Amino acid sequence: MNGRTLVAVTIVAVVLLGAKLDAAEAAERWAWFSASPSGDTWSIKSGEADVEMNTGTLKARLFVNGQEVITLQGTIKSGRVEATAVLLNTDARPTTLVGRYGRTRWKESSWPEREAILLIESEKPWGWTIGLTRELLKP
């Protein structure tokens, strides 16, 4: 094996290892978005989230560029979610959101499973919407 081949193999190995590590880390991360009307346009934010779901409870911390901007706390029962959202560092009041939690599996596919939560401000189509999702790697 000559020097160029060794360098090329090393670069490919590093890239593949990096991709594998990124995929493993992504399995632990949740992505999120928030949309709310603002005059004649929508205000849209997105980022990463830390989410805890334990026997009927939901707690989430939503981040933009490493800064926590929203907290969610609530309940999950039979896939139905009710949560209180707090927009941090503002004078906005806590908001009650309702929605669904689901987990999707693709049979006979290399795609991972996906968990998702979609919340809306109850009976207010002009209100706040928050979505969270993450991919679960197959073992």
Backbone as a ProteinNet text record, in pm:
[ID]
protein_1_A
[PRIMARY]
MNGRTLVAVTIVAVVLLGAKLDAAEAAERWAWFSASPSGDTWSIKSGEADVEMNTGTLKARLFVNGQEVITLQGTIKSGRVEATAVLLNTDARPTTLVGRYGRTRWKESSWPEREAILLIESEKPWGWTIGLTRELLKP
[TERTIARY]
85.8	0	90	69.2	153.1	99.3	172.8	137.9	3.5	-25.1	-152.9	-270.3	-255.5	-363.5	-387.5	-280.5	-293.7	-364.8	-330.2	-396.5	-543.3	-575.2	-714.7	-794.2	-738.6	-806.8	-828.3	-729.1	-742.2	-854	-859.4	-963.9	-1101.5	-1116.4	-1245.7	-1284.8	-1192	-1221.2	-1265.6	-1198.4	-1235.2	-1374.3	-1403.6	-1535.6	-1643.7	-1620.7	-1720.5	-1740.8	-1633.7	-1644.6	-1719.7	-1688.3	-1759.3	-1907.1	-1942.1	-2083.4	-2152.2	-2082.5	-2140.3	-2162.9	-2067.1	-2082.5	-2194.7	-2202.1	-2309.2	-2445.3	-2458.8	-2586.3	-2621.8	-2523.4	-2549.9	-2592.6	-2523.1	-2561.1	-2700.1	-2732.9	-2863	-2976.7	-2950.2	-3054.1	-3095.1	-3007	-3037.7	-3098.4	-3081.3	-3128.4	-3269.1	-3340.5	-3469.3	-3450.8	-3518.3	-3524.8	-3663.5	-3673.7	-3802.9	-3820.8	-3947.9	-3979.8	-4095.8	-4105.8	-4215.2	-4263.2	-4394	-4450.3	-4563.4	-4562.5	-4671.7	-4692	-4818.7	-4844.5	-4793.8	-4743.8	-4692.3	-4734.5	-4849.8	-4902.6	-4944.1	-4891.9	-4928.7	-4823	-4743.1	-4639.8	-4633.5	-4547.2	-4527.3	-4388.8	-4378.4	-4250	-4215.1	-4103.4	-4064.9	-3926.1	-3916	-3788.6	-3767	-3641.7	-3612.6	-3480	-3457.2	-3333	-3333.7	-3258.1	-3248.9	-3318	-3355.2	-3427.1	-3380.9	-3389.2	-3374.4	-3515.3	-3554	-3689.9	-3686.2	-3768.1	-3785.2	-3931.6	-3954.3	-4089	-4083.9	-4157.1	-4164	-4309.9	-4350.6	-4484.4	-4584.5	-4628.7	-4734.7	-4692.1	-4562.5	-4519.5	-4427	-4427.5	-4341.9	-4273	-4142.7	-4065.9	-3969.8	-3962.1	-3872.2	-3812.3	-3686	-3614.9	-3572.4	-3618.6	-3592.4	-3486.2	-3388.4	-3272	-3258.5	-3210.3	-3168.3	-3023	-2934.8	-2791.1	-2738.5	-2782.4	-2734.8	-2803.1	-2890.6	-2960.1	-3102.8	-3139.4	-3274	-3374.3	-3477.5	-3574.5	-3718.7	-3748.7	-3884.8	-3876.2	-3966.6	-3982.1	-4123	-4134.3	-4263.1	-4274.6	-4391.1	-4415.3	-4560.5	-4584.2	-4721.5	-4737.6	-4846.8	-4882.3	-4904.7	-4885.2	-4913.8	-5000.3	-5114.6	-5202.7	-5264.4	-5238.3	-5288.5	-5254.9	-5135.3	-5090.5	-5136.2	-5226.3	-5272.3	-5179.7	-5137	-5044.2	-5111.6	-5095.8	-5135	-5016.2	-4972.5	-4851	-4862.8	-4788.6	-4775.6	-4641.5	-4646	-4524.7	-4492.9	-4365.6	-4320.8	-4211.8	-4235.4	-4136.6	-4046.2	-3922.6	-3831.9	-3783.8	-3746.1	-3690.4	-3784.1	-3914.8	-4015	-4121.6	-4212.4	-4324.1	-4447.6	-4430.3	-4541.4	-4590	-4719.7	-4779	-4760	-4755.7	-4753.6	-4875.4	-4856.8	-4961.9	-4989.7	-5117.4	-5155.5	-5164	-5093.6	-5093.3	-5143.4	-5212.1	-5259	-5215.6	-5205.3	-5166.2	-5149.6	-5063.5	-5045.8	-4898	-4873.1	-4741.7	-4757.4	-4660.5	-4664.7	-4525.8	-4521.4	-4396.6	-4423.5	-4342.8	-4363.1	-4252.1	-4292	-4195.6	-4215.4	-4105.6	-4113.4	-4069.9	-4160	-4128.3	-4040.4	-3948.8	-3860.6	-3791.8	-3740.2	-3672.1	-3548.7	-3452	-3333	-3354.9	-3470.9	-3499.9	-3521.8	-3478.3	-3498.9	-3643.6	-3676	-3806.1	-3803.8	-3920.9	-3930.6	-4034.2	-3998.3	-4093.1	-4124.8	-4250.2	-4288	-4397.5	-4393.2	-4495.6	-4535.5	-4665.5	-4713.8	-4817.6	-4793	-4877.9	-4929.9	-5055.6	-5113.9	-5185.3	-5199.1	-5275	-5421.4	-5480	-5613.2	-5717.7	-5777.3	-5887.6	-5855.3	-5728.2	-5687.8	-5601.2	-5662.9	-5582	-5482.4	-5499.6	-5406.8	-5301	-5302.1	-5213.8	-5080.1	-5014.8	-4879.6	-4879.7	-4784.5	-4765.9	-4621.9	-4604.5	-4469.8	-4464.3	-4360.8	-4338.6	-4200.8	-4193.8	-4065.9	-4055	-3933.6	-3913.8	-3772.1	-3757.9	-3624	-3628.8	-3514.7	-3498.4	-3438.8	-3491.2	-3438.7	-3366.5	-3239.3	-3161.3	-3202.5	-3204.9	-3235.5	-3113.9	-3136.6	-3022.8	-2945.6
-117.3	0	123.1	213.1	331.6	440.4	550.3	658.3	721.6	743.5	805.4	715.1	586.7	493	490.3	489.1	488.2	614.5	728.8	854	848.7	799.9	790.5	697.1	581.6	486.4	547.9	618.9	683.3	787.4	868.5	970.6	906.3	802.4	732.8	674.1	613.3	554.3	661.7	775.8	884.2	936.8	955.6	1004.8	905.5	776.8	675.7	667.1	673.2	669.8	792.5	908	1030.5	1020.4	963.8	948	853	747.9	652.2	717.8	795.9	865.3	967.6	1042.3	1139.9	1071.6	957.2	885.6	837.9	790.1	744.4	860.9	975	1092.5	1140.4	1136.1	1183	1099.9	972.7	887.1	935.1	1005.4	1055.5	1195.1	1265.6	1403.1	1409	1509.3	1541.2	1671.2	1684.8	1810.3	1869.6	2001.7	2063.7	2186	2224.8	2352.3	2414.4	2543.6	2619.1	2717.5	2726.8	2822.1	2897.6	3029	3109.9	3229.6	3269	3382.4	3512.4	3597.6	3726.9	3828.4	3891	3981.9	3904.2	3941.8	3871.4	3769.9	3723.9	3624	3525	3426.7	3329.1	3346.6	3334.3	3331	3184.3	3140.9	2999.7	2988.4	2900.2	2871.4	2720.9	2679	2536.3	2513.9	2390.6	2356.9	2214.9	2192.1	2060	2064.1	1945	1938.9	1820.5	1838.8	1729.4	1692.2	1566.6	1522.8	1403.8	1409	1296.7	1255.3	1126.3	1070.9	952.1	962.2	855.3	831.4	708.8	666.8	781.1	828.2	927.6	1072.4	1099.9	1239.6	1279.4	1408	1465.4	1587.9	1594.7	1714.5	1737.3	1861.3	1891.6	2030	2040	2167.3	2188.7	2297.9	2326.8	2435.9	2410.3	2497.9	2552.7	2676	2736.4	2778.4	2722	2752.1	2736.2	2630.2	2600.8	2677.3	2770.4	2849.3	2796.7	2764.5	2714.6	2827.3	2800.2	2904.8	2868.8	2740	2695.6	2573.2	2565.1	2441.8	2389	2257.3	2189.7	2094.9	2089.6	1993.6	1951.8	1819.3	1774.5	1625.4	1574.6	1433.4	1370.8	1238.7	1159.6	1042.6	1026.1	913.3	863.2	736.9	674.5	757.8	814.9	893.2	1038.2	1073.4	1212.7	1288.3	1406.6	1487.2	1618.2	1656.6	1789.5	1846	1964.4	2021	2172.3	2222.6	2366.4	2408.4	2505.5	2558.3	2693.6	2713	2841	2894.4	3012.4	3081.5	3159.7	3115.4	3170.9	3311	3385.1	3519.8	3616.7	3596.5	3688.2	3709.2	3799.3	3818.3	3740.6	3651.6	3569.7	3474.6	3458.1	3366.7	3221.5	3127.1	2985.7	2953.7	2865.7	2832.4	2682.8	2645.7	2504.7	2459.7	2351.4	2292.6	2148.9	2102.6	1963.9	1902.9	1771.9	1706.5	1557.5	1502	1357.2	1319.8	1202.8	1138.9	1013	983.2	859.8	808.1	679.3	613.1	534.4	557.1	493.2	393.7	278.1	174.4	141.6	130.3	90	-54.9	-141.3	-283.1	-304.6	-398.5	-437.8	-317.8	-230.6	-112.9	-85.5	-19.2	18.6	149.4	214.1	338.7	310.9	400.2	382.1	411.8	379.4	417.5	566.8	626.3	768.7	790.5	877.3	924	1068.8	1107.7	1246.1	1291.4	1419.3	1484.9	1610.5	1630.1	1751.2	1815	1939.4	2011.1	2139.7	2173	2299	2364.8	2494.4	2567	2527.1	2474.4	2414.1	2504	2450.1	2514.3	2655	2680.7	2810.8	2790.4	2785.7	2763.7	2876.4	2989.1	3100.8	3096.8	2991.6	2984.2	2918.6	2883.6	2830.1	2682.5	2638.8	2499.2	2460.7	2344.1	2292.6	2146.6	2111.4	1973.4	1927.1	1802.2	1741.9	1605.9	1566.6	1436.5	1386	1254.1	1193.8	1059.8	1023.2	893.9	795.9	674.2	568	468.1	450.8	357.9	214.9	132.1	-9.2	-77.9	-174.6	-243.6	-327.6
0	0	0	-96.4	-101.3	-7.8	4.8	97.2	67	-62.6	-100.3	-63.6	-89.3	-56.8	92.9	171.4	316.6	365.7	309.9	347.9	310.8	190.6	145.9	235.1	269.8	358	495.3	546.5	677.4	674.9	570.5	559.9	552.7	471.8	462.6	597.5	668.4	799.3	898.4	899.2	990.4	956.8	829.4	787.6	827.2	801.2	836.9	987.9	1065.3	1210.2	1259.7	1203	1240.5	1210.8	1094.9	1059.3	1156.3	1196.2	1290.7	1426.1	1473.8	1600.9	1593.6	1482.6	1467.6	1470	1405.1	1404.5	1544.3	1620.9	1757.5	1845.8	1830.7	1908.9	1870.1	1741.2	1693.9	1752.5	1781	1838	1976.1	2045.4	2178.9	2175.9	2067.7	2056.3	1999.5	2042.7	1982.9	1905.7	1794.5	1720.6	1746.7	1738.1	1762.2	1674	1657.5	1595.3	1671.4	1659.9	1719.5	1613.8	1598.1	1503.2	1571.1	1553.9	1607.5	1515.1	1497.9	1409.6	1470	1383.5	1426.4	1319.9	1342.5	1241.2	1118.4	1002.1	879	835.5	932.7	904.8	1020.9	1010.9	1118.2	1176.6	1308.3	1376.5	1395	1338.7	1344.5	1406.3	1506	1571.2	1567.3	1578.5	1584.1	1654.7	1696.8	1764.5	1814.7	1920.9	1983.4	2117.8	2167.8	2294.1	2377.2	2508.9	2603.7	2646	2624.1	2653	2747.5	2850.6	2942.7	2939.9	2914.6	2922	3017.6	3126.2	3224.7	3258.7	3263.5	3302.3	3313.2	3199.7	3196.5	3210.3	3220.1	3233.7	3118.6	3090.2	2987	3045	3026	3059.7	2944.6	2897.9	2786.6	2803.7	2762.5	2759.9	2616	2554.8	2415	2403.7	2316.3	2303.2	2161.8	2151.1	2024.6	2044.8	1963.6	1973.1	2116.1	2184.7	2319.6	2431	2397.5	2499.7	2516.5	2640.4	2668.5	2647.7	2564.8	2531.7	2570.2	2579.8	2612	2701.7	2799.6	2877	2855.5	2858.2	2849.9	2967.6	3028.6	3135.4	3126.8	3128.9	3117.4	3132.5	3074.1	3087.1	2949.2	2946.6	2826.7	2871.5	2806.5	2837.9	2708	2675.9	2552.6	2429.1	2426.3	2312.2	2313.2	2403.9	2414.2	2508.6	2466.2	2544.5	2582.9	2708.7	2753.7	2828.8	2787.8	2847.2	2862.4	2958.9	2977.7	2919.8	2829.9	2767.7	2829.3	2862	2915.5	2823.5	2770.1	2687.8	2782.8	2796.2	2896	2859.7	2963.4	2950.1	2878.2	2897.5	2842.8	2949.8	2923.2	3014.9	2969.6	2871	2821.5	2930.7	2937.2	3035	2989.7	3084.4	3047	2959.7	2862.3	2766.1	2769.7	2772.1	2767.4	2622.4	2592.8	2459.4	2469.3	2366.1	2361	2228.8	2226.7	2103	2119.1	2034.4	2028.7	2031.8	2089.7	2086	2003.4	1919.3	1842.6	1812.6	1781.6	1745.6	1618.2	1517.2	1387.5	1361.7	1312	1274.2	1126.9	1054.4	915.6	906.2	863.3	849.8	727.3	740.6	630.7	565.3	649	598.3	683.2	622.9	698.7	773.3	752.8	823.2	970.5	1055.6	1199.6	1237.6	1361.1	1414.3	1444.1	1452.2	1481.2	1591.6	1686.4	1787.1	1754.2	1776.4	1749.3	1844.9	1875	1956.5	1880.4	1860.9	1797.1	1889	1926.4	2021.4	1958.9	1991.8	1946.9	2063.4	2053.1	2152.9	2136	2240.8	2236.3	2169.9	2062.8	1991	1942.1	1912.5	1860.8	1736.7	1620.2	1499.4	1474.6	1537.4	1524.4	1635.1	1716.5	1832.5	1805.5	1912.2	1914.5	1877.8	1798	1760.8	1792.6	1855.4	1883.4	1839.2	1766.2	1724.6	1769	1815.2	1854.2	1786.4	1749.8	1687.6	1712.2	1707.7	1710.4	1640.2	1586	1519.9	1619	1618.6	1705.1	1616.2	1641.4	1560.3	1590.7	1486	1506.6	1566.1	1655.7	1718	1618.9
[MASK]
+++++++++++++++++++++++++++++++++++++++++++++++++++++++++++++++++++++++++++++++++++++++++++++++++++++++++++++++++++++++++++++++++++++++++++

